[in-house]
Amino acid sequence: MVISALMSFAALAERCAIGASVLLKNEGRALPLGPDVTSLAVIGPSGAHALYVVGGSAAVSVRPDRLVTPPDGIRAALPSG
């Protein structure tokens, strides 16, 4: 009975994960971005904030040494200039 319940939970978790996934189609080979890209928009309520998530049932809260916002991470990955 326990194994059956665990398998049902695993199936539900998988359906939830699939339903929550956002896929990006790379139509026209847009990625990786080329050197001709001069601007990029980071859109959404969390776009300017650095966030971290601690594992669901983890008893220990791990705090990162530093947080990087999405725009700062993008800037760091681009060549200077």
C-alpha positions, 0 to 999 in steps of 0.5 A: 500500500505504501509503495502504491501511494508513493508511486501515485505521489511521484506521478502527481509530482511529475504532472505538476512539474511538466505543467509548470515548465516553460519551454522556449522554442529556438525558432530561427536559431535565435539562441545563442544571442549573436554580437549584433544584439544591442538590447535585451529585456528582462521582464517580470516581477522578479526581473530586478531581484536576486532570489534563492530557494531552499529545498522544500523539507530541508531542515537547514537554511543555506544562505548564499555568499552573494546573490546576482540579479538577472540583469547583473548576471547577463551584464557579467556574461557579455563582453565589455564595451 
